[in-house]
């Protein structure tokens, strides 16, 4: 399933296509979480807490909305409405074997936005979630989005190609796929223990952060997570970035070993019409968790500006 199948002939994620989805609250839920059934039958888990200006958080691979705990609680306490969903195939959402691509991810976001009737929302994406935000915001209906934030984002294009000579060789991502298929459980311990939080570059590892990363990864479906590696590495977001009209904050750690800043944020900022770049010396890929205090402070400043 692709975006074109959801919305034939239109580059915009219209409410008409998204409105065909239906949703329900989880049994026993006081209204803080729910399941949205999409038009292809996929169930999308989401959290929706508080009132005020809505902030929608988009998680990275292979995690879930739980990866935003530090942000959800921080901004809820400051009067915002905070929303986060588990991407299809991840977390508590359906373990999909189809539709694990950026067009469909963006269409799923449009359906959730329509279901919750969000207007003037701020969309914040980390890593692969930054790609999801970019594709959605570039096509969102006027009035749905007020600002966007890309944190350690995989845009504009990760993989090396004729038009992207500075990208990473496809063999890097082939290696991820091979390792996932061979021993996903061990792979999902190795990533957070090393490059994700930069523990291989010094600093005391957080056993809780490592275990929580593993827990989130193992909740999702192996097939969907395998496919997502292609989506996050081979999708070209160049034209999407050029189309974004809202103020966009680009945040990136200078010691990001997974999404090097030179091929991502430093290129992205040149493509945005209303972009602001904020870089962090020594910060790793997973800085929203490992350096949440500073990241939250800078997010709040941008939201209030």
Beta strands, then each sheet from edge to edge (+ up, - down):
strand 1: 22-25
strand 2: 33-37
strand 3: 43-49
strand 4: 54-58
strand 5: 81-85
strand 6: 121-126
strand 7: 145-151
strand 8: 247-253
strand 9: 275-280
sheet 1: 1+ 2- 3+ 5- 4- 6- 7- 8- 9-
end
